[in-house]
Amino acid sequence: MVKIICLISDYLFKVLLIGNSGVGKSCMLMRFSENQFRNHFYNTIGVDFKIKVFQIDRSTVKLQIWDTAGQDRFRTITSSYYRGAQGIIIVFDVTDRESFNQIRQWIQEIDKFAAESVNKILVGNKIDSSQRRVSTDEAEALAKSYNISYIETSAKTNINIENCFSLITRQIIQRVGKPNQNQKSKVGMKLQQNSSQSQQTSNKKGVEQDSQCCMS
């Protein structure tokens, strides 16, 4: 006999990780969801996701976190996953100038495909590296121009990873307010249905054969 345990959460949110390929999105997700780090990751094809349940400000939050492919050839696949997202984490690599230069393009994509009210934060990853190419001041200025928060992280050394996801979660909660019991059930059912369908899609897509160094 299988015992099924139902974890009741106060909030259930869909959050996307977007940004160029190789900036460390998969490493950030692995560090947050499983507290693990791998030096080498296979590039994400299309999308993948994990679910993380955690406590924040005395509330139980279930995040459905989507790791999207950064390669141009998958943009048509990943664009559909913006629908229903309550929060978006835009990631660049502080050692890769081009990934920072592409932030404006990613924000244009958010404006095109996501809800107008979606919460966004900018994240500079791999700050453990000595090969930095983007300064904190420059990144903060860009974030300020879009009126969004900026935080720096390292998946490798576990710097600010939990703070990053807590930040976007708090901003979403502040926007949506406290749900009543009926709202919890409806939102939960909707996301669970999407989760089941998307898991099948994700399993079919698999991963690329060429590995990429996640670094941090």
N, C-alpha and C positions, 0 to 999 in steps of 0.2 A: 504494500500500500504506500502510495506516495503522498507525503504531507505537503500541502501548498501553503506557504506563509505569505500573507498579503501585507506589504508594508504601506501604511497610509502616510502619504506626504501632504504637507500643507500647500506645496507648490510643485508644479510640473512644467518645466520650461524646455523649449528647443533652442539650443545655442549652436551657432556655426563657427568653425575655425576656417578662415580664408587667408590667402596670401600665396606668394610665389612658391613653386616647388623647391624643396630643400631648406626652407626657413625654420623647420623644426616643429611643424604643427602636430605631426603624429607623435613625436617625442613628448611634446607638452601634454597631449591627451593621455599617453601611456603613463607619464609621471603622475598626473592628477588622478587618474582612474585606478591605477594599480601600484603606484609608487615604485615604478621600475624605469630603467633607462637602458636603451640599446644604442651602441655606437653606429650600427648600420640598420637602416630600415628600407624595406621595399617601397617604392613610390606608390602612393594611393592611386587606384584607378577609379574614377567616378567619385564615389563617396564611401565612407565607412563611419560607424558610430559606436559609441559606448554610452552606458547609463551609469551615472554616479549619484548616489544618495548621500547627503551630508547635512549637518546641522549648521544653521546660520541665524544668528540673532534669535535663538529659541524657537526657530521654525525648522521643520524638516523639508528639505528641498530635493527634488529629483530632477537632475539635469539629463536631458537627452542631447549628447554632444556629438555633432557631426564634423568629421574630418574630411574636408573637400580637396580634390585634386587641384594642384596649382598650374598644371600644364595647359597650354592654350587649347589643345585638341579635346580636352574634356570640359570646356566651358559650357557647351550646349547641354551636357549631361547634368552638371552641377547647378546650373542656373535654376532648375526647377525646385531645388531643395531650399531655396530662399523662402519659399512660401511657408507661412506658419511659424517662422523663426521669431522668437521674442528678443534674442540677443545675438550679436555678431562680434567675434573677436578677430581683428585684422592684424595679422602677424607679419613682421619683416625680420630679416637677419641683420643685426648691427654690423656684421663683418662683410655684408654684401650690399653695396651701394645701389645696385639695380633693383633689388627687392624693395628698397625704400622708395626709389623713384616710381615704382609701380603702384604705390599706395593710392594715389589719386585715381588711377584707373579702377582699382578695386572698389573704391567708394562710389564711383560712377556706376559700377555694376550693382552695388547695393541699392542705390537710388532707383535703378531701373527695375530690379526684380523683387526687392524686399518691401515690406510694409513701411509706410512713411514714419510710423511711430517706433520702429525697431531701435533698441539700444545698441550702441556701438562703442568699443574701446580700441585703442591702438596699442600694440605690444611690440617692443623691441626685444627679440630673443637672442640667445648666445652671448650674453654679457660676460660670461666667464672667459671668453677668448681675448687674447692680447692683440688681435688683428682687427680692432674696431675701425669702421669706416664711416659710421654715422654717429654724431655726437648726441648726447642727451638733450642739449638745448635745441638743436635742430629738430629733433623728433617731437619735443614738447611744443615747439612753435607750430609745427604742422598739425598736431592734434588740436591745439587751441584754435587754429583757423577753421576747423570743422566743429568746434565746440564739443569735443569728446575727450575722455580721460586718456592718459598715457601711463603705461607701466612697463618696466624692464624686467626680463626674466632670464633664467637659465634652466632648461630642463635637465641638463647634465648635473649641475650642482644643486638642483632643487631650490633655486632662488625665486621667490615671489610667484611660484606656480599656483599654489592654493589661493594666494591673494588675488591673482588675476581672475580666476573663476568666481571668487567671492565678490569681487568688484562688480563684474557684469551682472551677477545675480542680484546684488543689492539694488543696482540701478533699475533692473526689471521690476523688482518688488515695489520699489518706490513709485514706479509708473503705473503698475496694474492695481496696486492696493491689495487689501486682504480679501481673499475669496470666501464666500460662504460655502457650506457643505455641498450644495447642489452644483455650484460652479466647479468645485474640485472634481466631482465625479465626471462631469461632462468633459472637462479638459483632459482628465486622465484617460477616459475612454477614447477620445479622439487621437491622442498621441500614441496610445498603445496600438491602435489599429494601423496608424502610419508606420509605427516601429516594426510591426510584423511584416508588412508589405515591403518596406525598405530593406529589412534584413535579408529577404529572399533576393532582392536585386543586388545587394552588396555581395552576397555569397557567390552569385553568378559572375560578378565582375572580377573577383579575386585581386591579385596584385601583380605588378610588373615583374619581369625576370631580372631586370637590371637594378641592383641595389644602389642606394644612395646613402652617403654618410650623414647621419643625423647630427652628429657632433655635440649639439647642446640645445 
